Amino acid sequence: MKLSVTIGDRRLVVVLPDESGPAPSVDGAPVKADLVEVRPGLYSLVIDGRSYEVALDKVGSGADPTAPRELTAHAGGAVLDLAVEDERRRALAALQAKRSGSTAQGGATTIAAPMPGRVAGVPVKTGDAVERGQTLVVLEAMKMESALTAPHAGTVAEVLVQPGQTVQQRQPLLRLERST
Amino acid sequence: MFSRVLVANRGEIALRVMRSASALGWRTVAIHTDLDRAALHVRAADAAVRVESYLNAEAILAAAQKSEAQAIHPGYGFLSENPAFARACRDEGIVFVGPSPEAMALMGDKVAARQLAASVGVPTVPGTPEPVTEDAAAAKAAAAIGYPLLIKAAAGGGGKGMRAVRSAKELLPSLAQARSEAAASFGDGSVYLEKLVERPRHIEVQLFGDGTGRVEHLGERECSIQRRYQKVVEESPAPDLPDDVRRAMWRAAVDAASAAKYAGAGTIEFLYESSTQRFYFLEMNARLQVEHPVTEQVTGVDLVQAQLRLASGSPLDEALWGEAGGPIENPKSGDPRERVIQNPVHAIEARIYAEDPFNSWLPSTGTLGVVRESGGLGVRVDSACEPGQEVTVYYDPLLAKLIAWGRSRDEAIARLRRALDEYLLTGVRTSLPFHRWLVRDEAFLKADLSTAFIAERWRPDEVASAAPENQMHAAALVAAHAAAPGRLVVAPRTPPNGRAPLAGAAPSDSNWRRAARRDALR
């Protein structure tokens, strides 16, 4: 089974072991991994004698089975936002999108309000190409203005709010598609 | 000596105060809101009373009466610097663990505090003693102060309502703007002028007084690593500070607190300008501060116990030093305001906030997953975090404080680095990745500090994309497994003699269970 794991702008293809399929690998490199779930969400991984600890937070409701699974991984002191999806499905969607002229890679990231507040501004519009770190929504909350930025490069798929609007915590504000 | 104290606070500080009170043999009373019913500080106390809010003075006093507490410790934040509350405690015959309402009110009034400091010869930041109302007077005052200067809203605070002016021609337009912004933000357009100390270091002195004018200092702390005027990392002693400046700060702090007849623990904050070696009084905090553990590790003094002892009538030396013996005369001078601790260590504190340092430090909410705090030699964690705990926007985002110490600054940093690497806290974004970067940053290691440090040096995008390759591969592998469980070969947790493991792996992972299932199918 081939899975596509996206971390920021990087995509790693992970091949999981299967009786019929190819040997397990990460990013093309074969791995012999010894993985144990210590307790839910906490893993001990030994690869070629090196010991790793990884903790996972699930992100998002997972309500849409076709959308990539969003997870946050804590590994070696780094906090990584990951999106996992079936590699074949992803490649197919990308191919179809390319044929129809769009640059979307499939699967949109939802930018949600981290806390209740008021939308002070939305400096982008649907269809805009944005870079990682670019400001998408400016939120006024707790007596200060905060810029919500793009976690990866992409195209603004949908703007769900307008300036002046009050929003709840976790309310979706904007959807950002990945670009090829 | 009292026997029962109510802790009018929550989270890590409530737990910390209760620990010291219990060690003295006192009973503790917790207060909690409905949101905090399941919080650790409630279970840590001997008694608990529900209140509407941690800011409701009447409810807290009623809780103290009901639980027969003789004293109230306010912690920090909430009502800790509220003179009306301190006065109400006094009126009700309950001991408020802190300074008198009068001293608290004096120190809380910024203008009055500066005047007090100036009256005992403590240098203050040059500025206008009162708000400036006329342009002509403002221009004259500005010329006397010199440029660059700050226009500050009199009703502002916490770093808000300040505007920098770099030259005389900017003054009047900036004044007009500042006045209208202040009126809009604070409902009061009054502004005053103050010298802008360039790239200052924030250095503060811990004090402890007995209310009669006698005050001891417990060394200084460097708190320059700040974002939006909020401290993120503190250490003691202040590194790379000339000894005569250090001693002069101690003397100045002692003199000012002494003049106010301050009782209990308090801190005087200074701005220090390295280029001129001058320091200026900023303000006094009439309460125990968040970063007090750093001073405790350096001096060996339990500041909360000292507060509790003093409040229940112990004389100053006994409250502070107990049987351990106090500081010794400074070999450089016989001045009692310059006494020093024997065998001091270097201590550093990293504040762990539920904030995302990669996204403008926005507060992060969620449910804590794994909580594994650091341990081992030279490490202290002040925390009340537990797995499953809800982190909301309703309370301060400070989750925990990680303190490390060593015989030298380098040793303290090395221990802090190790402690940060082993700290695991999931479920919310935290400042931990920032701290892990900081303890490897060249300027921090060289102690090249100023309050502009984070603004100048923290580059979130660069740090985010610098995660080690092998860790990314490990994370990708685990995430893939989590998304498609049962596909990756999982090492069986084979129990030694066929019994079920005590800390079970997930059912599908256990060889024992697989064998049992296989047998059942036969």
Interface residues (C-beta under 8 A of the other chain):
Chain A: M1 L3 V5 I7 G8 D9 R10 L12 V14 L16 P17 D18 P24 V26 D27 A29 V31 A33 D34 L35 V36 E37 V38 R39 P40 G41 L42 Y43 L45 I47 R50 Y52 E53 V54 A55 L56 D57 R69 L71 T72 A73 H74 A75 G76 G77 A78 V79 L80 L82 V84 P114 M115 P116 R132 G133 M142 K143 M144 S146 A147 L148 T149 Q169
Chain B: K160 R228 D356 N359 S360 L362 P363 S364 T365 G366 G369 V370 V393 L420 D421 L424 T426 G427 R429 L432 P433 R436 D461 A464 S465 A467 P468 N470 Q471 M472 H473 A474 A475 A476 L477 V478 A479 A480 H481 A482 A483 A484 R487 L488 V489 V490 A491 R493 A503 A505 A506 D509
